[in-house]
Amino acid sequence: MPHEVVTVEWDGRPVGAFVPAPLSEVGELGSAARLDAARAEGALSATAVRHDSRLEVPARLLLRAEGVASSRIEAIDAPADAVAVADVDPSVAGPAAEVADNLRALDAVLVHEGPLTREDLWQWHRILMTSADLDDDLKGAWRDRLGWVGGPTPHRAAHVATPDDRIDALMVDLVDYANAPTHDPVTAAGLLHAQFETVHPFADGNGRIGRLLIGWTLHRHLGLAVPPPVSVAFLRDVGGYLAGLTLYRTVGPDDWIRWFAGTVERAALSTIETLAAVGELVASWPVRLERLRSDAAARRLVDQVLTHPALDVDTAARLLDVSRPTARSALEALAGHGVMRPADLPATGEPGRPRRWWVAGELLDLLAR
């Protein structure tokens, strides 16, 4: 898989920028990589949540773990309570809003049907960068400047990305490959991610968009309604992740695909454990409320918690069609029985009484683990 290193100028000094070979030129991988990819595909198929309505909502919650972990890889971290609230309250700012934008971008990826286009990538980038400190003309557009990874300047960087005048041609190739890959789905997902990270087409957010591509590929080519949270597994071995990408660029795709396939397999297997834990937790909630009256608002509200892990009084009142005082009493009852807790949110510094939220604390903590 030949590549180029082209000389460009930055701050008056030359620097070598990496231009990968197109994905259309990647041939057959070695037998070990193919075997690892096949084993990962088998694990994905065995653990897939496709049509079981009882598991659909808990499985969708795994996307929260994926989005949070993908953000944490980029050192964008926020308390689980704040992220849950930011996901439903656009007035929340800071890191929690950026993580929530990642969750919304992931949702957009997995509802997308049809072939991938550059416009899709630009739209996902705009969603991801909604709250980011990035010039508006760089949101949803290829970068128009040199990009690099791992250093204060390109002269001291771990990787200097493809020059901006070569981005579009490589991204056309990437999109064409994504729609009709010449490899199995797991290998294709790994190649697409590594190629995207190598080109680094955006001014910011490349890692998160590149990881969204993994989910899109597994969703489209394996029919997975909810891909496993691969970023959680990446986060457990960031060193291996970065080393694998370096090997992809310098040696070839085989070692990277072997690491990637093993990580995907572990993520698939851990999905079953997480879904079981979520199921046990949710089943415990009505039991905790057995001493409440059968018509108590709290007993009706507990059925909404799985799909609404962050609630305020107005939302609870709307869901139950009750008054605000009744809704508040229901939330406080759920908090008293450990189903929810008052959200621990950072102070905004704005005048006035802040909006009060309750979150499904145990559920969020389970997913954060």
C-alpha positions as CSV (number, residue, x, y, z in Angstrom):
1,M,0.0,0.0,0.0
2,P,2.3,2.8,-1.2
3,H,2.0,6.3,0.1
4,E,3.6,9.7,-0.4
5,V,5.3,12.1,1.8
6,V,5.1,15.5,0.2
7,T,7.0,18.6,1.3
8,V,4.9,21.6,2.3
9,E,5.8,24.8,4.1
10,W,4.7,25.9,7.5
11,D,5.9,29.0,9.3
12,G,8.6,29.4,6.7
13,R,10.0,25.9,7.2
14,P,9.5,22.7,5.2
15,V,7.7,19.8,6.7
16,G,6.7,16.4,5.3
17,A,2.9,15.7,5.0
18,F,1.6,12.2,4.6
19,V,-0.6,11.3,1.6
20,P,-2.0,7.8,1.8
21,A,-2.7,5.6,-1.1
22,P,-6.4,5.5,-2.1
23,L,-8.5,2.8,-0.5
24,S,-9.3,1.5,-4.0
25,E,-5.7,0.3,-4.2
26,V,-5.8,-1.7,-1.0
27,G,-5.5,-5.4,-1.9
28,E,-6.3,-8.6,0.0
29,L,-5.0,-8.7,3.6
30,G,-3.0,-11.5,5.1
31,S,-4.7,-14.7,6.4
32,A,-4.3,-13.7,10.1
33,A,-6.0,-10.4,9.6
34,R,-8.8,-12.0,7.6
35,L,-9.3,-14.6,10.3
36,D,-9.5,-12.0,13.1
37,A,-11.9,-9.9,11.1
38,A,-14.1,-13.0,10.5
39,R,-14.1,-13.8,14.2
40,A,-15.1,-10.2,15.1
41,E,-17.9,-10.3,12.5
42,G,-19.2,-13.5,14.1
43,A,-19.3,-11.9,17.5
44,L,-21.1,-8.9,16.1
45,S,-23.7,-11.1,14.4
46,A,-24.2,-13.2,17.6
47,T,-24.7,-10.3,19.9
48,A,-26.7,-8.0,17.5
49,V,-29.9,-6.4,18.7
50,R,-32.1,-6.3,15.7
51,H,-35.8,-6.9,16.4
52,D,-36.2,-7.6,20.1
53,S,-38.3,-4.7,21.3
54,R,-37.4,-5.5,24.9
55,L,-33.8,-4.7,24.2
56,E,-34.1,-1.9,21.7
57,V,-34.2,1.0,24.2
58,P,-31.4,-0.4,26.5
59,A,-29.3,-1.0,23.3
60,R,-29.9,2.6,22.2
61,L,-28.6,3.7,25.5
62,L,-25.3,2.1,24.6
63,L,-24.9,4.9,22.1
64,R,-24.6,7.2,25.0
65,A,-21.6,5.2,26.2
66,E,-20.1,5.3,22.7
67,G,-20.5,9.1,22.3
68,V,-19.2,9.9,25.7
69,A,-16.1,7.6,25.3
70,S,-15.4,9.0,21.8
71,S,-15.4,12.5,23.3
72,R,-13.1,11.4,26.2
73,I,-10.5,10.1,23.7
74,E,-10.3,13.7,22.6
75,A,-10.0,14.9,26.2
76,I,-13.5,16.3,26.1
77,D,-15.0,15.1,29.4
78,A,-18.0,16.1,31.4
79,P,-20.0,14.6,34.3
80,A,-22.6,12.0,33.2
81,D,-25.3,14.1,34.9
82,A,-24.4,17.2,32.9
83,V,-24.3,15.3,29.6
84,A,-27.7,13.8,30.2
85,V,-29.2,17.2,30.8
86,A,-27.3,18.8,27.9
87,D,-28.8,16.1,25.6
88,V,-32.3,17.6,26.2
89,D,-31.5,21.2,27.2
90,P,-29.8,23.2,24.5
91,S,-29.1,26.0,27.0
92,V,-26.3,23.9,28.7
93,A,-22.9,25.0,27.5
94,G,-19.3,23.8,27.9
95,P,-17.9,20.3,27.6
96,A,-21.2,18.7,28.4
97,A,-22.8,20.4,25.4
98,E,-19.9,19.2,23.2
99,V,-20.4,15.6,24.3
100,A,-24.2,16.0,23.8
101,D,-23.4,17.2,20.2
102,N,-21.5,14.0,19.7
103,L,-24.5,12.0,20.8
104,R,-26.7,13.9,18.4
105,A,-24.2,13.3,15.6
106,L,-24.2,9.6,16.3
107,D,-28.0,9.6,16.2
108,A,-27.9,11.3,12.8
109,V,-25.4,8.7,11.5
110,L,-27.5,5.7,12.5
111,V,-30.8,7.0,11.1
112,H,-29.1,7.8,7.8
113,E,-30.3,5.5,5.0
114,G,-28.8,5.2,1.6
115,P,-25.3,5.6,0.3
116,L,-22.7,7.8,2.0
117,T,-21.9,11.2,0.5
118,R,-19.4,13.9,1.2
119,E,-22.4,16.1,2.1
120,D,-23.4,13.6,4.8
121,L,-19.9,13.9,6.4
122,W,-20.2,17.7,6.3
123,Q,-23.6,17.6,7.9
124,W,-22.4,15.2,10.7
125,H,-19.5,17.5,11.2
126,R,-21.8,20.6,11.6
127,I,-23.8,18.7,14.2
128,L,-20.7,17.6,16.1
129,M,-19.2,21.1,16.0
130,T,-22.4,22.9,17.1
131,S,-21.0,24.0,20.4
132,A,-17.3,23.9,19.5
133,D,-15.0,26.9,19.5
134,L,-14.4,26.7,15.7
135,D,-15.0,29.2,13.0
136,D,-18.3,28.7,11.4
137,D,-16.8,28.5,7.9
138,L,-14.9,25.4,9.0
139,K,-17.9,23.6,10.4
140,G,-19.1,21.2,7.7
141,A,-16.2,21.9,5.3
142,W,-12.8,20.4,4.6
143,R,-10.0,22.3,6.3
144,D,-8.1,25.0,4.2
145,R,-4.9,24.8,6.2
146,L,-2.3,22.2,7.3
147,G,-3.4,19.7,9.9
148,W,-1.4,17.6,12.3
149,V,-1.8,15.3,15.3
150,G,0.2,15.1,18.5
151,G,2.3,18.1,18.9
152,P,2.3,21.9,19.2
153,T,3.5,22.4,15.6
154,P,3.7,20.2,12.5
155,H,7.5,20.1,13.0
156,R,7.1,18.3,16.3
157,A,3.9,16.4,15.5
158,A,3.3,12.6,15.5
159,H,1.5,12.8,12.2
160,V,1.2,15.6,9.6
161,A,-2.0,15.1,7.7
162,T,-2.6,15.3,4.0
163,P,-2.2,18.8,2.4
164,D,-5.6,20.5,2.0
165,D,-5.4,20.5,-1.8
166,R,-5.3,16.7,-1.8
167,I,-8.2,16.1,0.6
168,D,-11.2,16.1,-1.7
169,A,-9.8,13.5,-4.1
170,L,-9.0,11.1,-1.3
171,M,-12.4,11.7,0.3
172,V,-14.2,10.9,-2.9
173,D,-12.2,7.7,-3.0
174,L,-13.1,7.0,0.7
175,V,-16.8,7.6,0.1
176,D,-16.8,5.3,-3.0
177,Y,-15.1,2.6,-1.0
178,A,-17.6,3.1,1.9
179,N,-20.5,2.4,-0.3
180,A,-19.1,-0.6,-2.1
181,P,-16.1,-2.0,0.0
182,T,-14.0,-4.7,-1.4
183,H,-13.3,-6.3,2.0
184,D,-15.5,-7.8,4.7
185,P,-17.5,-5.3,6.9
186,V,-15.1,-5.4,9.9
187,T,-12.1,-4.8,7.7
188,A,-13.9,-2.1,5.8
189,A,-14.8,-0.3,9.0
190,G,-11.2,-0.5,10.2
191,L,-9.8,0.7,6.9
192,L,-12.3,3.6,6.6
193,H,-11.5,4.8,10.1
194,A,-7.7,4.6,9.6
195,Q,-7.8,6.3,6.2
196,F,-10.1,9.1,7.5
197,E,-7.8,9.7,10.5
198,T,-4.8,9.8,8.2
199,V,-6.3,12.3,5.8
200,H,-7.7,14.3,8.7
201,P,-10.0,16.3,6.5
202,F,-11.6,18.6,9.0
203,A,-10.0,21.4,11.1
204,D,-11.3,19.7,14.3
205,G,-13.4,16.7,15.2
206,N,-11.7,14.2,13.0
207,G,-11.3,11.5,15.6
208,R,-15.0,11.6,16.5
209,I,-16.3,11.7,12.9
210,G,-13.9,8.9,12.1
211,R,-15.3,6.8,14.9
212,L,-18.8,7.6,13.7
213,L,-17.8,6.1,10.4
214,I,-17.2,2.8,12.2
215,G,-20.7,2.7,13.5
216,W,-22.2,3.7,10.1
217,T,-20.2,0.9,8.3
218,L,-21.3,-1.8,10.7
219,H,-24.9,-0.5,10.6
220,R,-25.1,-0.4,6.8
221,H,-23.1,-3.5,5.9
222,L,-24.0,-5.8,8.7
223,G,-27.5,-4.6,9.4
224,L,-26.7,-3.8,13.1
225,A,-29.5,-1.6,14.5
226,V,-27.1,-0.5,17.3
227,P,-23.4,-1.1,16.8
228,P,-21.4,-1.9,19.9
229,P,-19.7,1.0,21.7
230,V,-16.3,0.5,20.1
231,S,-15.0,3.8,21.4
232,V,-15.3,2.5,25.0
233,A,-12.9,-0.3,24.0
234,F,-10.6,2.2,22.3
235,L,-10.6,4.3,25.5
236,R,-9.4,1.3,27.5
237,D,-6.3,1.0,25.2
238,V,-5.6,4.5,23.8
239,G,-1.9,3.6,23.4
240,G,-2.8,0.5,21.3
241,Y,-5.3,2.6,19.3
242,L,-2.7,5.2,18.4
243,A,0.0,2.7,17.7
244,G,-2.3,0.8,15.4
245,L,-3.0,3.9,13.4
246,T,0.7,4.6,13.1
247,L,1.3,1.0,11.9
248,Y,-1.4,1.5,9.3
249,R,0.5,4.5,7.9
250,T,4.0,3.2,8.1
251,V,3.8,-0.6,7.7
252,G,0.4,-1.4,6.1
253,P,-3.1,-2.3,7.2
254,D,-2.7,-5.9,8.5
255,D,-1.5,-5.1,12.1
256,W,-4.0,-2.3,12.4
257,I,-6.9,-4.5,11.3
258,R,-5.9,-7.3,13.7
259,W,-5.9,-4.9,16.6
260,F,-9.1,-3.3,15.4
261,A,-10.9,-6.6,14.9
262,G,-9.9,-7.8,18.4
263,T,-11.2,-4.6,19.9
264,V,-14.5,-4.9,18.0
265,E,-14.9,-8.5,19.1
266,R,-14.4,-7.5,22.8
267,A,-16.8,-4.6,22.4
268,A,-19.5,-6.9,21.0
269,L,-19.1,-9.4,23.8
270,S,-19.2,-6.7,26.5
271,T,-22.5,-5.4,25.0
272,I,-24.3,-8.5,26.2
273,E,-23.0,-8.0,29.7
274,T,-24.0,-4.4,29.7
275,L,-27.5,-5.0,28.4
276,A,-28.0,-7.7,31.0
277,A,-26.9,-5.3,33.7
278,V,-29.2,-2.5,32.4
279,G,-32.1,-5.1,32.3
280,E,-31.6,-6.1,35.9
281,L,-31.4,-2.4,37.0
282,V,-34.6,-1.4,35.2
283,A,-36.4,-4.5,36.6
284,S,-35.5,-3.4,40.1
285,W,-37.2,0.0,39.8
286,P,-40.8,-1.1,40.1
287,V,-39.9,-3.4,43.0
288,R,-38.6,-0.4,44.9
289,L,-41.9,1.4,44.5
290,E,-44.1,-1.5,45.6
291,R,-45.3,0.3,48.8
292,L,-46.5,3.3,46.8
293,R,-50.2,3.5,45.9
294,S,-50.9,1.7,42.6
295,D,-52.1,5.0,41.1
296,A,-49.1,7.0,42.3
297,A,-47.6,9.3,39.7
298,A,-44.2,8.0,40.6
299,R,-45.2,4.4,39.6
300,R,-46.3,5.7,36.2
301,L,-43.2,7.9,35.8
302,V,-40.8,5.1,36.4
303,D,-41.9,3.6,33.1
304,Q,-40.6,6.7,31.4
305,V,-37.1,6.8,33.0
306,L,-35.4,4.5,30.6
307,T,-36.3,6.7,27.6
308,H,-35.9,9.9,29.6
309,P,-32.8,9.6,31.8
310,A,-32.9,13.3,32.5
311,L,-36.2,14.9,33.6
312,D,-37.4,18.2,34.9
313,V,-40.8,19.1,36.4
314,D,-42.3,20.4,33.2
315,T,-41.2,17.3,31.2
316,A,-42.5,14.9,33.9
317,A,-45.8,16.9,34.0
318,R,-46.2,16.6,30.3
319,L,-45.4,12.9,30.2
320,L,-47.9,12.1,32.9
321,D,-50.5,14.8,32.0
322,V,-50.5,16.0,35.6
323,S,-49.9,19.3,37.5
324,R,-46.4,20.5,38.2
325,P,-46.7,19.9,41.9
326,T,-47.8,16.3,41.3
327,A,-44.9,15.9,38.8
328,R,-42.4,17.3,41.4
329,S,-43.7,14.9,44.0
330,A,-43.3,12.0,41.6
331,L,-39.7,13.0,40.9
332,E,-38.9,13.4,44.5
333,A,-40.4,10.0,45.2
334,L,-38.2,8.4,42.6
335,A,-35.2,10.1,44.1
336,G,-36.2,8.9,47.5
337,H,-36.2,5.3,46.2
338,G,-32.9,5.6,44.4
339,V,-34.3,5.5,40.8
340,M,-33.3,9.1,40.1
341,R,-31.2,11.7,41.8
342,P,-31.0,15.5,41.7
343,A,-28.6,16.3,38.9
344,D,-25.1,17.5,39.9
345,L,-24.6,20.3,37.4
346,P,-21.8,22.9,37.3
347,A,-22.8,26.4,38.3
348,T,-23.6,28.6,35.2
349,G,-22.8,31.9,36.8
350,E,-26.0,33.4,35.3
351,P,-28.5,35.3,37.5
352,G,-31.8,33.7,38.5
353,R,-32.8,30.4,39.8
354,P,-31.4,27.5,37.7
355,R,-33.7,25.0,36.2
356,R,-33.7,21.9,38.3
357,W,-33.2,18.4,36.8
358,W,-33.3,14.8,38.1
359,V,-31.3,12.1,36.4
360,A,-31.3,8.3,36.4
361,G,-28.0,8.2,38.3
362,E,-27.5,4.5,38.7
363,L,-28.2,4.0,35.0
364,L,-25.8,6.7,33.9
365,D,-23.1,5.4,36.2
366,L,-23.5,1.9,34.8
367,L,-23.1,3.2,31.3
368,A,-20.2,5.4,32.3
369,R,-18.4,2.3,33.6
